């Protein structure tokens, strides 16, 4: 072989060796890079799995927290409902108490009113003051209203019943006086005189006593008992000299003599 050929073959071999060396280096580098990549991938996968585990754990914790919050909100709502019911119950109780107090007040007021109907009243009749039962006052006023209307028949009946029923009443002297006047108006002279005399006997110091004596003299005149009338008038002037009725009695005595 020629030297040129040998040199060419040597170059070719060297080139082949160089190429093989380069390929082997590249292959080794590639293999190295694959291992690193694999390790990186495994590491990344491990991190991802760890992250997923953490995320899952956080999700469970979040879910638990949400359940706890919902449970707490339910408890809060329950407490609010209980407070609302309690407040409503308190308001209802307050209304009930107020209603009971009002009813109690009405009952007490009614009791007071009923008791007042039976409590003695201080009255003043014909200048005399005394205590009277409400029923006495009612019946006396009714009888006198009838008398003032001029219905002397009905007034005689009402006053007669009053005297029989309340013969110990402070109204009795006045009732006897007006009963005698009603009887006089009805020309029931004897009964009229009897009631005037009874009034004078039971209450000689009554403010109407002088008028009762003058009324007796009028009855005596109607009965044509002039002597008796003069005697009654003399007693009137003697017993009640300072009364206005005594002046009237003196005038009548002058005419009867």
C-alpha positions in Angstrom: 0.0 0.0 0.0 1.1 3.4 -0.5 1.8 5.8 2.3 -1.2 8.0 1.1 -3.5 5.0 1.4 -2.3 4.1 4.8 -2.6 7.6 5.9 -6.1 7.7 4.6 -7.0 4.6 6.4 -5.5 5.9 9.6 -7.5 9.1 9.3 -10.6 7.2 8.7 -10.0 5.1 11.8 -9.3 8.1 13.9 -12.4 9.8 12.6 -14.4 6.7 13.3 -13.0 6.5 16.8 -13.7 10.2 17.3 -17.1 9.8 16.1 -17.7 6.8 18.3 -16.3 8.7 21.2 -18.5 11.7 20.5 -21.5 9.5 20.2 -20.7 7.6 23.4 -20.2 10.9 25.2 -23.5 12.2 23.8 -25.2 9.0 24.8 -23.7 9.1 28.3 -24.8 12.8 28.5 -28.2 11.8 27.3 -28.4 9.0 29.8 -27.3 11.4 32.5 -29.8 14.0 31.5 -32.6 11.3 31.4 -31.7 10.3 35.0 -31.8 13.9 36.2 -35.1 14.4 34.3 -36.5 11.3 35.8 -35.4 12.3 39.3 -36.8 15.8 38.7 -40.1 14.2 37.5 -40.2 11.9 40.5 -39.4 14.8 42.8 -42.1 16.9 41.2 -44.5 14.1 41.3 -43.8 13.6 45.0 -44.2 17.3 45.6 -47.5 17.3 43.7 -48.7 14.3 45.7 -47.6 16.1 48.9 -49.4 19.2 47.7 -52.5 17.1 46.9 -52.3 15.6 50.3 -52.0 19.0 51.9 -54.8 20.4 49.7 -57.0 17.4 50.6 -56.3 17.9 54.3 -57.0 21.6 53.9 -60.2 20.8 52.1 -61.3 18.4 54.9 -60.4 21.0 57.5 -62.3 23.6 55.5 -65.3 21.3 55.3 -65.1 20.6 59.0 -64.8 24.3 59.7 -67.8 25.0 57.5 -69.8 22.3 59.4 -68.7 23.9 62.7 -69.7 27.3 61.5 -73.1 26.0 60.3 -73.5 24.2 63.7 -72.5 27.4 65.5 -74.9 29.4 63.3 -77.7 26.9 64.1 -76.9 27.3 67.8 -77.0 31.1 67.5 -80.3 30.9 65.6 -81.6 28.7 68.4 -80.5 31.1 71.1 -82.1 34.0 69.1 -85.3 32.0 68.8 -85.3 31.2 72.5 -84.6 34.9 73.3 -87.4 35.9 71.0 -89.8 33.5 72.6 -88.6 34.6 76.1 -89.1 38.2 75.1 -92.5 37.4 73.7 -93.4 35.4 76.9 -92.2 38.4 79.0 -94.3 40.8 77.0 -97.3 38.5 77.2 -96.7 38.2 80.9 -96.5 42.0 81.2 -99.8 42.3 79.3 -101.4 39.6 81.5 -100.2 41.3 84.7 -101.5 44.7 83.4 -104.9 43.1 82.5 -105.1 41.5 86.0 -104.2 44.8 87.6 -106.9 46.5 85.6 -109.4 43.8 86.5 -108.4 44.1 90.2 -108.8 47.8 90.0 -112.3 47.4 88.5 -113.2 44.9 91.1 -112.0 47.1 93.9 -113.8 50.1 92.4 -116.9 48.0 92.1 -116.6 46.8 95.7 -116.1 50.4 96.9 -119.1 51.5 94.9 -121.2 48.7 96.3 -120.0 49.5 99.8 -120.7 53.2 99.4 -124.3 52.2 98.7 -124.6 50.9 102.2 -122.4 53.4 104.0 -124.3 56.0 106.0 -124.5 59.5 104.5 -124.3 62.8 106.2 -127.5 64.7 105.2 -129.1 68.0 106.2 -132.9 68.2 106.1 -135.0 71.1 107.4 -131.9 72.5 109.2 -131.2 69.2 111.0 -128.0 67.2 110.2 -127.7 63.5 110.8 -126.5 60.2 109.3 -128.8 58.2 107.1 -128.7 55.0 105.2 -128.6 55.4 101.4 -132.0 53.6 101.2 -133.5 56.1 103.6 -132.3 59.0 101.6 -133.5 57.4 98.3 -137.0 56.7 99.7 -137.4 60.1 101.4 -136.3 62.0 98.3 -138.7 60.0 96.1 -141.6 60.8 98.5 -140.7 64.5 98.6 -140.5 64.6 94.8 -144.0 63.3 94.7 -145.1 65.9 97.3 -143.5 68.8 95.3 -145.3 67.7 92.2 -148.6 68.3 94.0 -149.7 64.7 94.0 -150.8 64.7 97.6 -152.6 61.4 97.5 -149.5 59.6 96.3 -147.3 61.7 98.6 -149.4 60.7 101.6 -149.0 57.1 100.8 -145.3 57.3 100.2 -144.6 59.4 103.3 -146.9 57.1 105.4 -144.9 54.0 104.3 -141.6 55.9 105.0 -142.6 56.7 108.5 -143.7 53.1 109.2 -140.4 51.7 107.7 -138.0 54.3 109.1 -139.7 55.4 112.3 -136.2 55.8 114.0 -134.6 57.6 111.1 -133.4 61.2 111.3 -135.8 61.9 108.5 -138.8 60.8 110.7 -139.7 64.3 112.1 -139.6 65.9 108.7 -141.5 63.0 107.2 -144.2 63.3 109.8 -144.4 67.1 109.2 -144.9 66.7 105.4 -147.2 63.7 105.9 -149.4 65.9 108.0 -149.3 68.6 105.3 -150.2 66.0 102.6 -153.1 64.8 104.7 -154.2 68.4 105.4 -154.3 69.0 101.6 -156.4 65.8 101.2 -158.7 67.1 104.0 -157.8 64.1 106.2 -157.7 66.5 109.2 -157.7 64.2 112.1 -154.8 62.1 110.8 -153.0 65.3 109.9 -153.3 66.6 113.4 -152.2 63.3 114.9 -149.0 63.3 112.8 -148.2 66.9 113.7 -148.7 66.2 117.4 -146.5 63.0 117.1 -143.8 65.1 115.5 -143.9 67.7 118.3 -143.9 65.0 120.9 -140.8 63.2 119.5 -138.9 66.3 118.3 -140.0 69.5 120.1 -136.7 71.2 119.2 -137.0 70.4 115.5 -136.7 73.5 113.2 -140.1 72.7 111.8 -141.8 72.4 115.3 -143.2 76.0 115.3 -144.7 75.4 111.8 -146.2 72.1 113.0 -148.0 73.9 115.8 -149.3 76.5 113.4 -150.5 73.7 111.1 -152.3 72.2 114.1 -154.1 75.5 114.7 -155.1 75.5 111.0 -156.6 72.0 111.4 -158.5 73.1 114.5 -159.9 76.0 112.6 -161.0 73.7 109.8 -162.7 71.5 112.5 -164.4 74.6 113.9 -162.4 74.3 117.2 -161.5 78.0 117.6 -160.9 77.7 121.3 -158.4 74.9 120.7 -156.8 76.9 117.9 -156.3 80.0 120.2 -154.7 77.8 122.8 -152.4 76.2 120.3 -151.3 79.6 119.0 -150.7 80.9 122.5 -148.5 77.9 123.2 -146.7 78.5 119.9 -145.8 82.1 120.9 -144.9 81.0 124.4 -142.7 78.0 123.3 -141.1 79.6 120.3 -141.2 83.4 120.8 -138.2 84.1 118.6 -139.4 82.2 115.6 -140.9 83.8 112.5 -143.9 81.5 112.9 -144.6 83.2 116.3 -145.2 86.5 114.5 -147.8 84.8 112.2 -149.4 83.2 115.3 -149.8 86.7 117.0 -151.6 88.0 113.9 -154.0 85.1 113.9 -154.7 85.4 117.6 -155.6 89.0 117.0 -158.1 88.0 114.4 -159.5 85.1 116.4 -160.3 87.3 119.5 
